[in-house]
Amino acid sequence: MKRAALLAALLLAAPGAARSAAPGDVTLAGRGLDRALANGSLTVDEASAYRADLTSSYATLRKLGGAREQNLAAVLHDVALQWRSYTSARAYALFSMLQVNGAYFGNRAAPTGRTDVADADGVVYRFFPGQGFQLHPLADAGALNAAVASKDPDRTEHLALALLDRGVGSDGALHFEYYFPFGGGRPPWTSGMAQAVMAQAFTRAAALTGDTDLLGEAVSIFHAIPLGLVKQLAQGPWIRLYSFDSEIVLNAQLQTIVSLEDYAAGAGDTAAATLAAKMLASAQTLLPRFDSGYWSFYSLAADESPLEYHTYVVQLLNKLAQRHPEGPWAKTSARFSLYLRQPPILKLGAPPGTLYPRPADGYKDVAQIRFWLSKRSRVTVTAAGRPASGWYSHGWHTVTWSPGSLRPGSYPATGQAVDLAGNAASIALPPIQVAWDTSPPALTASVTGSRLSWRGTDPGTPWLDLRVLLSGSSLHRTLFLGRRPLAGSVTLRLPPGRWSAALVAANSAGRRTRVPLGTVAAG
């Protein structure tokens, strides 16, 4: 009855046709509130407040279109997905997030780039295109660290308490959850790195404010890490950047080490200190595998780091070098820093050979230019003022250059590579030769019995269109053999009688060659 009344009220609140999945999400969220109220997870006042948020957000959604509607509907769907588990903290986190999105998209256009917003408590929500503003624990941990750095105890305490209201307790640990699907992971999911930074931030907040309860919360936040957020490798423990994923990410491990060392020192947590030391050892063992010799790898999958992550890793290496001068951190930081200033290396493979763009038959119409690249860069090949470019990672690649309507000739060419940091390198390429196919194919052919054999030479065509002309007394016949390779043989289906035969071969430009075959007869 309550669910029906809620949906009826929502439909009356906003005229017009219902948006695709939104009514179903509203019904599901309402069912979740009923369920949580019945099992004691929510109080009557809490459930009533969240129904009001649901009503307001859906009414706003009904008035929107385009990206604003899409993003708000996505957040509503995320809230509805958790309908079976509206605990007090999770429901507060979800419906607060819905309220923030309803207020934003009800008054403003969707952002076009990365955007963070903070609510009245300073809690941070990060925009993801098509997914709205999402509660973002790592960004919130950063916000709490920033509050501590401002040396404002009131601001720090206020934000810390607001974050605690959104932390989900389980098995003696406090988890900060993400509520949107990401990278194949289904929500709610957590991040080992975010938990470590949050534990660090709460330890610092406790020291600034003198609130020892915050230090106890930092311990609970850390306890979430050993409960499934550490992957055991042969080399030692590695943090799970995402709870649903096993990717071995360098920046996540380094940041976790720094954060856990700070937390362990502030909280006097020997278990955290031991884990941080083991992580440091495994990071040191695997560190060379994150170095391509020209740039850093984001993960052990050998995917090159985006610029922001490369520079982030340099910063983390510098911090570790200060704390652990005996390790490889300073040398690796210096090498990675050098990569930020070194231009990429571009090497050419075998030249493409002469092009025959006319006719456009899919054969030698464009130049396939092979090259080797030292690190991720935008590579541009230019000839006759015609560029061809794209982003490429380290290793061997092919760029396709088209002559378009260029006339036959020899065209000087250059190759340029510009890496993520803006360093550029250029090389001269062999001139690109462009020709038009204006000559008939060179052809030899013979018939033995009824078996025809031929061999053609034509640099501008991949096939020959063959036909055999037969003439005898006053009769003429044509055997159409269709497109055939430049060399081959086929058994002819000759009509009865003796015939004077000739093979006619046309290339893709329509140029023809005729070769007499002599007299042939059906067997």
BELSUL-V826155 format. One record per residue. N is the residue number from 1. RES is the residue in three letters. BURIAL is + if it has 16 or more other C-alpha atoms within 10 Angstrom, else -. Layout:
N,RES,BURIAL / N,RES,BURIAL
This chain:
1,MET,- / 2,LYS,- / 3,ARG,+ / 4,ALA,- / 5,ALA,- / 6,LEU,+ / 7,LEU,+ / 8,ALA,- / 9,ALA,- / 10,LEU,+ / 11,LEU,+ / 12,LEU,- / 13,ALA,- / 14,ALA,+ / 15,PRO,- / 16,GLY,- / 17,ALA,- / 18,ALA,- / 19,ARG,+ / 20,SER,- / 21,ALA,- / 22,ALA,+ / 23,PRO,+ / 24,GLY,- / 25,ASP,+ / 26,VAL,+ / 27,THR,+ / 28,LEU,+ / 29,ALA,+ / 30,GLY,+ / 31,ARG,+ / 32,GLY,+ / 33,LEU,+ / 34,ASP,+ / 35,ARG,+ / 36,ALA,+ / 37,LEU,+ / 38,ALA,- / 39,ASN,- / 40,GLY,- / 41,SER,+ / 42,LEU,+ / 43,THR,- / 44,VAL,- / 45,ASP,- / 46,GLU,+ / 47,ALA,+ / 48,SER,- / 49,ALA,- / 50,TYR,+ / 51,ARG,+ / 52,ALA,- / 53,ASP,+ / 54,LEU,+ / 55,THR,+ / 56,SER,+ / 57,SER,+ / 58,TYR,+ / 59,ALA,+ / 60,THR,+ / 61,LEU,+ / 62,ARG,+ / 63,LYS,- / 64,LEU,+ / 65,GLY,- / 66,GLY,- / 67,ALA,+ / 68,ARG,+ / 69,GLU,+ / 70,GLN,+ / 71,ASN,+ / 72,LEU,+ / 73,ALA,+ / 74,ALA,+ / 75,VAL,+ / 76,LEU,+ / 77,HIS,+ / 78,ASP,+ / 79,VAL,+ / 80,ALA,+ / 81,LEU,+ / 82,GLN,+ / 83,TRP,+ / 84,ARG,- / 85,SER,- / 86,TYR,+ / 87,THR,+ / 88,SER,+ / 89,ALA,+ / 90,ARG,+ / 91,ALA,+ / 92,TYR,+ / 93,ALA,+ / 94,LEU,+ / 95,PHE,+ / 96,SER,+ / 97,MET,+ / 98,LEU,+ / 99,GLN,+ / 100,VAL,+ / 101,ASN,+ / 102,GLY,+ / 103,ALA,- / 104,TYR,+ / 105,PHE,+ / 106,GLY,+ / 107,ASN,- / 108,ARG,- / 109,ALA,- / 110,ALA,+ / 111,PRO,+ / 112,THR,- / 113,GLY,- / 114,ARG,- / 115,THR,- / 116,ASP,+ / 117,VAL,+ / 118,ALA,- / 119,ASP,- / 120,ALA,- / 121,ASP,- / 122,GLY,+ / 123,VAL,+ / 124,VAL,+ / 125,TYR,+ / 126,ARG,+ / 127,PHE,+ / 128,PHE,+ / 129,PRO,+ / 130,GLY,+ / 131,GLN,+ / 132,GLY,+ / 133,PHE,+ / 134,GLN,+ / 135,LEU,+ / 136,HIS,+ / 137,PRO,+ / 138,LEU,+ / 139,ALA,+ / 140,ASP,+ / 141,ALA,+ / 142,GLY,+ / 143,ALA,+ / 144,LEU,+ / 145,ASN,+ / 146,ALA,- / 147,ALA,+ / 148,VAL,+ / 149,ALA,- / 150,SER,- / 151,LYS,- / 152,ASP,- / 153,PRO,+ / 154,ASP,- / 155,ARG,+ / 156,THR,+ / 157,GLU,+ / 158,HIS,- / 159,LEU,+ / 160,ALA,+ / 161,LEU,- / 162,ALA,+ / 163,LEU,+ / 164,LEU,+ / 165,ASP,- / 166,ARG,+ / 167,GLY,+ / 168,VAL,+ / 169,GLY,+ / 170,SER,- / 171,ASP,- / 172,GLY,- / 173,ALA,+ / 174,LEU,+ / 175,HIS,+ / 176,PHE,+ / 177,GLU,+ / 178,TYR,+ / 179,TYR,+ / 180,PHE,+ / 181,PRO,- / 182,PHE,- / 183,GLY,- / 184,GLY,- / 185,GLY,- / 186,ARG,- / 187,PRO,+ / 188,PRO,+ / 189,TRP,+ / 190,THR,+ / 191,SER,+ / 192,GLY,+ / 193,MET,+ / 194,ALA,+ / 195,GLN,+ / 196,ALA,+ / 197,VAL,+ / 198,MET,+ / 199,ALA,+ / 200,GLN,+ / 201,ALA,+ / 202,PHE,+ / 203,THR,+ / 204,ARG,+ / 205,ALA,+ / 206,ALA,+ / 207,ALA,+ / 208,LEU,+ / 209,THR,+ / 210,GLY,- / 211,ASP,- / 212,THR,- / 213,ASP,- / 214,LEU,+ / 215,LEU,+ / 216,GLY,- / 217,GLU,+ / 218,ALA,+ / 219,VAL,+ / 220,SER,+ / 221,ILE,+ / 222,PHE,+ / 223,HIS,+ / 224,ALA,+ / 225,ILE,+ / 226,PRO,- / 227,LEU,- / 228,GLY,- / 229,LEU,+ / 230,VAL,+ / 231,LYS,+ / 232,GLN,- / 233,LEU,- / 234,ALA,- / 235,GLN,- / 236,GLY,+ / 237,PRO,+ / 238,TRP,+ / 239,ILE,+ / 240,ARG,+ / 241,LEU,+ / 242,TYR,+ / 243,SER,+ / 244,PHE,+ / 245,ASP,- / 246,SER,- / 247,GLU,+ / 248,ILE,+ / 249,VAL,+ / 250,LEU,+ / 251,ASN,+ / 252,ALA,+ / 253,GLN,+ / 254,LEU,+ / 255,GLN,+ / 256,THR,+ / 257,ILE,+ / 258,VAL,+ / 259,SER,+ / 260,LEU,+ / 261,GLU,+ / 262,ASP,+ / 263,TYR,+ / 264,ALA,+ / 265,ALA,- / 266,GLY,+ / 267,ALA,+ / 268,GLY,- / 269,ASP,- / 270,THR,- / 271,ALA,- / 272,ALA,+ / 273,ALA,+ / 274,THR,- / 275,LEU,+ / 276,ALA,+ / 277,ALA,+ / 278,LYS,+ / 279,MET,+ / 280,LEU,+ / 281,ALA,+ / 282,SER,+ / 283,ALA,+ / 284,GLN,- / 285,THR,- / 286,LEU,- / 287,LEU,+ / 288,PRO,- / 289,ARG,- / 290,PHE,+ / 291,ASP,+ / 292,SER,- / 293,GLY,- / 294,TYR,+ / 295,TRP,+ / 296,SER,+ / 297,PHE,+ / 298,TYR,+ / 299,SER,+ / 300,LEU,+ / 301,ALA,- / 302,ALA,- / 303,ASP,- / 304,GLU,+ / 305,SER,+ / 306,PRO,+ / 307,LEU,+ / 308,GLU,- / 309,TYR,+ / 310,HIS,+ / 311,THR,+ / 312,TYR,+ / 313,VAL,+ / 314,VAL,+ / 315,GLN,+ / 316,LEU,+ / 317,LEU,+ / 318,ASN,+ / 319,LYS,+ / 320,LEU,+ / 321,ALA,+ / 322,GLN,- / 323,ARG,- / 324,HIS,- / 325,PRO,- / 326,GLU,- / 327,GLY,- / 328,PRO,+ / 329,TRP,+ / 330,ALA,+ / 331,LYS,- / 332,THR,+ / 333,SER,+ / 334,ALA,- / 335,ARG,+ / 336,PHE,+ / 337,SER,+ / 338,LEU,- / 339,TYR,+ / 340,LEU,+ / 341,ARG,- / 342,GLN,+ / 343,PRO,+ / 344,PRO,+ / 345,ILE,+ / 346,LEU,+ / 347,LYS,- / 348,LEU,+ / 349,GLY,- / 350,ALA,- / 351,PRO,- / 352,PRO,+ / 353,GLY,- / 354,THR,+ / 355,LEU,+ / 356,TYR,+ / 357,PRO,+ / 358,ARG,+ / 359,PRO,+ / 360,ALA,- / 361,ASP,- / 362,GLY,- / 363,TYR,+ / 364,LYS,+ / 365,ASP,+ / 366,VAL,+ / 367,ALA,+ / 368,GLN,+ / 369,ILE,+ / 370,ARG,+ / 371,PHE,+ / 372,TRP,+ / 373,LEU,+ / 374,SER,+ / 375,LYS,+ / 376,ARG,+ / 377,SER,+ / 378,ARG,+ / 379,VAL,+ / 380,THR,+ / 381,VAL,+ / 382,THR,+ / 383,ALA,+ / 384,ALA,- / 385,GLY,- / 386,ARG,- / 387,PRO,+ / 388,ALA,- / 389,SER,+ / 390,GLY,- / 391,TRP,- / 392,TYR,+ / 393,SER,+ / 394,HIS,+ / 395,GLY,- / 396,TRP,- / 397,HIS,- / 398,THR,- / 399,VAL,+ / 400,THR,- / 401,TRP,+ / 402,SER,+ / 403,PRO,+ / 404,GLY,- / 405,SER,- / 406,LEU,- / 407,ARG,- / 408,PRO,+ / 409,GLY,- / 410,SER,- / 411,TYR,+ / 412,PRO,- / 413,ALA,+ / 414,THR,+ / 415,GLY,+ / 416,GLN,+ / 417,ALA,+ / 418,VAL,+ / 419,ASP,+ / 420,LEU,+ / 421,ALA,+ / 422,GLY,- / 423,ASN,- / 424,ALA,+ / 425,ALA,+ / 426,SER,+ / 427,ILE,- / 428,ALA,- / 429,LEU,+ / 430,PRO,+ / 431,PRO,+ / 432,ILE,+ / 433,GLN,+ / 434,VAL,+ / 435,ALA,+ / 436,TRP,+ / 437,ASP,+ / 438,THR,- / 439,SER,- / 440,PRO,+ / 441,PRO,+ / 442,ALA,- / 443,LEU,+ / 444,THR,+ / 445,ALA,+ / 446,SER,+ / 447,VAL,+ / 448,THR,- / 449,GLY,- / 450,SER,- / 451,ARG,- / 452,LEU,+ / 453,SER,- / 454,TRP,+ / 455,ARG,+ / 456,GLY,+ / 457,THR,+ / 458,ASP,+ / 459,PRO,- / 460,GLY,+ / 461,THR,+ / 462,PRO,+ / 463,TRP,+ / 464,LEU,+ / 465,ASP,+ / 466,LEU,+ / 467,ARG,+ / 468,VAL,+ / 469,LEU,+ / 470,LEU,+ / 471,SER,- / 472,GLY,- / 473,SER,- / 474,SER,- / 475,LEU,- / 476,HIS,- / 477,ARG,- / 478,THR,- / 479,LEU,- / 480,PHE,- / 481,LEU,- / 482,GLY,- / 483,ARG,+ / 484,ARG,- / 485,PRO,- / 486,LEU,+ / 487,ALA,- / 488,GLY,- / 489,SER,- / 490,VAL,- / 491,THR,- / 492,LEU,+ / 493,ARG,- / 494,LEU,+ / 495,PRO,- / 496,PRO,- / 497,GLY,- / 498,ARG,- / 499,TRP,+ / 500,SER,+ / 501,ALA,+ / 502,ALA,+ / 503,LEU,+ / 504,VAL,+ / 505,ALA,+ / 506,ALA,+ / 507,ASN,+ / 508,SER,+ / 509,ALA,+ / 510,GLY,+ / 511,ARG,- / 512,ARG,+ / 513,THR,+ / 514,ARG,+ / 515,VAL,+ / 516,PRO,- / 517,LEU,+ / 518,GLY,- / 519,THR,- / 520,VAL,+ / 521,ALA,- / 522,ALA,- / 523,GLY,-
